[in-house]
């Protein structure tokens, strides 16, 4: 039996998943016009329409819905087969997808400990805010910040999160020392625009609401940053107060570059998770790195809880 073009099938599966030419094209690193061309070629090859188009939306036809589950399973099996073939090679390189701020603030400072335990493994960090397709982009392991809903992947919680204000020790003194949360009204608030929970509450609103200060402190003012590590550096240099967490600000707090002016922490509905494809999860290099990650995180969070942090 002659099969259609694999590229055309991939384009169809991506469009069916996103119901968007634009998002499918971005995932496949091609133009929307190229995706549209692949879809038309596939429909001509199969002799059946796969998508119904309106001005604003796509809808799957009955033929598309009938074949899509098996097609997705086939792509999963192909990915697992490739991973198994790779596992037979003496592959030293471990590729990890990770958020830039988490990489800079938490992972990179600890990597030397992993290297000391596993000198045979070379780590490659792929830092991005984008949720990558691990299988299609040849990523061995991902570290994600979210709710933990990642279909088709093996997921394990790495670190939970609570947020709290942090600042330079210099801001504890001066004409408006930070002694009580109300004193925030005299200082610049530093904001991080990418923060996932910002969509509903803002990077400061959640903490200020818990402190009963949403009507006291003007949350609309202050510089904005695309990544947490940039905002933390601004705070280290005394440029304002930023919402931090133990995962991202812990090293700066331990070194005394930052301090927590107030004791109150607020839990958030997102955590850090380790994710892998089922096939990659069995690779020795992935097992080694995942076990090391979980050990590092367990030791730190255990210490935080014992200290009441």
Phi, psi and omega in degrees: 000130180279128180266150174294173178301134178296322178297321179293320178295320177297318180297316179297316182297321180293317179295319180296325180286319183268338189052042182202126175294319184296312181291323177296318179297319179297319179295321184271356180061042175226179179274156174303326179297321179294320177296316179300320179297318179296320179296315180297321179295321180293316178298321179293321180294317182280335181079017179221147174286145180248334182227141169257132184247134168248187180296329187240344190222162171248145173229139178281137175283171178298321180296319179295315180296328180291322185266343188297315181302315180293325178295317178297318178297321180296318178295322177297317180294322177299315179299318180293323178297317179296318180297322179293321178295320178296325184294342179278351180266154176284070187272112180275341190271127177246117183259128186236130173265128187208149176296139182305314183295319179293322178298312184291316190274331186238309191286308185302316180299343184256352187297331180298330179290322176293317181298324179294325179279329185226071181295345181280351183249129175257127183265133173241120180264126174252096186270127181198151172275349184282143174279103186276156172274105187302319185291315186280340181254016175055044177261129182282323186205144178237149172242115187238152177246115183181205183269354177091008181266093183231085185302140177083359181242155170275127190235134175219133181292136180259301183220135170272170188226140166229146184248154182196154178289143173225155181202173174292145175303337181296333182283353175281354178234188178095191185292332179230071183296143179277097179247328179226154182307329180299336181291349178300336182294345179265001188234157176286133173266130179262131186245149175242115188285336186278347189308126184303318183283000178294334182303325183257323191235344185082156183290337177255330188301320182300314182289318181295323177297317179296328180275356181072029185242013184298336179261000182257320183254130181282104185281351183279346185264163174111156180295156181236145183228152181276340181223147184298321184296331176292316179295323178296321178295321176299319178294320178304323182272015173076021184273359178157191181246136183233152172282124180237185177210167181295322181296318187265332182248359187302317182293320178294324177293316181296326181276353180083006177288332176231158175225160172262108183289338181229154185276343190284130172246152179235123178290150177241163185271020179233150179223171171268134181233147170264128181233142176215159170284155180303323180291314182292332184301339182265354180292135182304320181294324179289316178301316181297315183290319180297316179298320179295315178303310183295325178293316178300313183293319181296319179296319182288315182289328174297319178294322179297316182293321180296328180273358180080020184275000000 
